[in-house]
């Protein structure tokens, strides 16, 4: 339905074409799913669990990048395409240093408080939408429901094949 780029947003973000938001009113904290018998019980919970897990990884990565590469401490004054390439270049450099430099004593302590910043400029590649906010919300909710249903179906297939 929606192909291309999108942002992972927490419950504070509305459902829109560019934002893949959580289901509101459905448990989503990783700690809500830890422990015996606390697995997702439906498609919406599974979606929120996987969404939260992915956001957690992204926040940790940006925490590492902010510590290692000072350019990430503020929003870089470059177009979106250059910013994306900068992230990829720094990821390659970081991975190379971790693998090849035995003296690389990079600290693991992270400050993820401001890891995801929404201060970046709009991407010129995003098309200008003529939809109303209500249409955007409805389309984004349908997209999210489709993703959640597909995830839940995949879990059912795996569970049925295991029994």
ZICORJO-V141272 format. One record per pair of residues at least 24 apart in sequence whose C-alpha atoms are under 6 Angstrom apart, sorted by the first residue. I is the first residue (numbers start at 1). J is the second residue. D is the distance in whole Angstrom. If there is no record, write none. Layout:
i,j,d
I,J,D
I,J,D
This chain:
i,j,d
15,137,5
15,140,6
16,136,5
16,137,5
16,140,5
17,140,5
22,48,6
43,148,5
43,149,6
43,152,5
44,148,6
47,148,5
59,115,5
62,115,6
63,110,6
63,111,6
63,112,5
63,115,6
80,123,5
